[in-house]
Amino acid sequence: MLRRLVNMNQDNSTNRVKVRLNVRGVEVEIEAPVDQLEESVRRVMAALGEAEARQERPAQEVRRQLTCRQVVERLVSEGYFREPRTLSDVYQEVKRRGYGFDATAVAHVLLELVREEVLDRDGSPRRYLYREKRRIEAKGFPETGSDQLTLPAAEERSARSDTASPSG
């Protein structure tokens, strides 16, 4: 990683040293008095580190261009919420994908998606489970030509019992 090629051309009258550094493909030549050489090398190394950090930032900024809502909506579209998930699960998944959103931002987006009926939320405060909103399929019946909503069997029975007239 760090390779130092030292060319020590000492001039006895001025006691200066030349050092060539090759750090990750960047070659630097330093000429300094012997007593200041170590500090000069540190400064150059620090400057190279800062330049490298600046070059890495644009990639992080590109990743950050998506909003927290867009990231969570992508999870919804990928089927992540087919299984019930806690806020912590969702936050960890967002983090695992390289986004640095705060847990409160993720919680806010989840609440918005619940209010918009994209997700369902079960449980009690601080223990909510979020899952995809159950999709109700419309199927046409050839004999009537109309569409009727199909519900899971338990909900269908419950719906029938709610609409039945009281006997009396």
C-alpha positions in Angstrom: 0.0 0.0 0.0 2.6 2.5 1.0 5.9 2.2 -0.7 8.6 4.6 0.0 11.5 5.1 -2.3 14.1 7.1 -0.4 16.7 8.9 -2.3 18.9 10.4 0.3 21.1 13.0 -1.4 22.5 14.7 1.6 24.3 17.9 1.0 26.7 18.2 4.0 26.5 22.0 4.0 22.7 22.3 4.3 21.9 18.9 5.7 18.8 18.5 3.4 17.2 15.2 2.4 15.1 14.3 -0.7 12.4 11.6 -0.2 10.2 10.1 -2.9 6.9 8.7 -1.8 4.5 6.6 -3.9 1.2 6.3 -2.2 -1.6 4.5 -4.1 -0.2 5.6 -7.4 0.5 9.2 -6.4 4.2 10.0 -6.5 5.5 12.8 -4.3 9.0 14.1 -3.9 9.8 16.0 -0.6 13.0 17.9 0.0 13.4 19.2 3.6 16.0 19.6 6.3 16.6 16.3 8.2 15.1 17.6 11.4 11.8 18.6 9.6 11.5 15.6 7.3 9.3 13.6 9.5 6.8 16.5 9.9 6.9 17.2 6.1 6.1 13.5 5.3 3.2 13.6 7.8 1.7 16.7 6.2 1.9 15.2 2.7 0.3 12.0 3.9 -2.5 13.9 5.6 -3.1 16.0 2.4 -3.2 12.8 0.3 -5.7 11.3 2.7 -7.9 14.4 2.6 -7.8 14.4 -1.2 -8.8 10.7 -1.3 -11.7 11.3 1.1 -12.9 14.1 -1.2 -12.9 11.8 -4.1 -15.0 9.2 -2.2 -17.7 11.6 -1.2 -19.4 12.0 -4.6 -20.2 8.2 -4.6 -21.8 8.6 -1.2 -23.8 11.6 -2.3 -25.1 9.8 -5.3 -26.3 7.0 -3.0 -28.0 9.6 -0.8 -30.0 11.2 -3.7 -32.9 8.8 -3.0 -35.2 9.9 -0.2 -36.0 7.7 2.8 -39.5 7.3 1.4 -38.1 6.1 -2.0 -35.9 3.5 -0.3 -38.8 2.2 1.8 -41.1 2.1 -1.2 -38.5 0.1 -3.0 -38.6 -2.4 -0.2 -42.4 -2.6 -0.5 -42.2 -3.2 -4.3 -39.5 -5.9 -3.8 -41.9 -7.8 -1.4 -39.8 -7.1 1.7 -43.0 -6.6 3.7 -44.6 -9.9 2.8 -43.4 -11.0 6.2 -44.2 -8.8 9.2 -41.2 -6.5 10.0 -40.4 -4.3 13.0 -39.1 -0.8 12.7 -35.7 -2.2 13.7 -35.8 -4.7 10.9 -36.6 -2.1 8.3 -34.0 0.3 9.7 -31.3 -2.4 9.6 -32.3 -3.3 6.0 -32.1 0.3 4.9 -28.7 0.6 6.7 -27.5 -2.6 5.2 -28.2 -1.2 1.7 -25.9 1.7 2.4 -28.3 4.5 3.3 -27.7 6.5 6.4 -31.2 7.5 7.3 -32.1 8.0 10.9 -34.5 5.5 12.5 -37.0 8.3 13.2 -37.1 9.1 9.4 -37.8 5.4 8.7 -40.5 5.4 11.3 -42.1 8.5 9.8 -42.2 6.9 6.3 -43.7 3.7 7.7 -46.4 5.7 9.4 -47.2 7.6 6.2 -47.4 4.3 4.3 -49.8 2.9 6.9 -52.0 6.0 6.6 -52.0 5.7 2.8 -53.0 2.1 3.3 -49.9 0.7 1.5 -48.8 -1.1 4.7 -50.7 -2.6 7.6 -49.5 -2.1 11.2 -50.3 -4.5 14.1 -49.2 -4.4 17.7 -48.7 -1.8 20.3 -46.5 1.3 20.3 -42.8 0.5 20.2 -43.7 -3.0 19.1 -45.5 -2.5 15.8 -45.2 -5.0 13.0 -45.5 -3.7 9.5 -46.6 -5.8 6.5 -47.9 -5.5 3.0 -51.6 -4.5 2.9 -53.6 -7.5 1.9 -54.5 -7.3 -1.7 -58.1 -8.1 -2.6 -58.5 -9.6 -6.0 -61.4 -9.0 -8.3 -62.6 -12.0 -10.3 -65.3 -11.9 -12.9 -68.1 -14.4 -12.8 -69.2 -15.5 -16.2 -72.9 -16.0 -15.3 -73.4 -12.5 -14.1 -70.6 -10.7 -15.9 -70.0 -8.7 -12.7 -66.9 -8.5 -10.6 -66.9 -9.7 -7.0 -64.2 -9.2 -4.5 -62.7 -12.4 -3.1 -61.5 -12.4 0.5 -59.7 -15.1 2.5 -62.1 -17.7 3.9 -62.1 -16.4 7.5 -62.8 -12.8 6.4 -65.5 -14.0 4.0 -67.3 -15.9 6.8 -67.0 -12.8 9.0 -68.4 -10.6 6.2 -71.4 -13.0 5.7 -72.2 -13.1 9.4 -72.1 -9.3 9.6 -74.5 -8.8 6.7 -76.9 -11.6 7.8 -80.2 -10.2 9.2 -81.0 -10.9 12.8 -83.5 -13.8 13.2 -86.4 -13.1 15.4 
